[in-house]
Amino acid sequence: MKKPDIKQVYQAGSFLLCVFLSLQIEPGLDEGVEFARGWLTGPLLSMEDLGISLFIVAIVLTFVFPRVAAAIGLASSLLCLPLYLFDVAPVPFAQVFARGHEFKVQPAPGFHWDIWLVTGLLALALTVYMCVRRIAVTS
C-alpha cells in the first residue's frame, strides 16, 4: 500500500470537516417533533443523515479509490446543502421549493446567519471544489 498523497489527505479532511459541522447543526433540529416529522423538513433531515453517512464512506474510500470517493463526496455535499439553505433562509427556501408551506411559528424574514451554518456552507463549497477537481483530473 502506498503512502497517501497530500490531495488525498486534504480530501479526507474536507469530508471529515463536513461531517463535524453537519453534526453541530443537526442535534438542535431533531428536538422539535414538527421539524423532524414535517412534510418539508423531515425529508431535509433524512437527506442530511444520508449525506453524513456517505461522507463517512467517502473518508474511508479516499485512500483506496480517490475519484470514487470524490464522486460520493460530491453527492454527499449536494444532499446536505438543502438543509443548510433552509436554515439560513427558511422563508425564501419555502417560497421556492414548497409553495403553500405554512409555518406554525412564522420565522423572521431574511437570512439567519449563524457561525455553524456559514462555516458549514463554506466547508461544503470547499468540498465541492475539491471533489470536482479530483474527478476532472485525468491521471
Secondary structure as UniProt FT lines:
FT   HELIX           6..25
FT   HELIX           27..30
FT   HELIX           33..37
FT   TURN            39..40
FT   HELIX           41..62
FT   TURN            63..64
FT   HELIX           66..88
FT   HELIX           90..97
FT   TURN            99..100
FT   HELIX           115..136
//
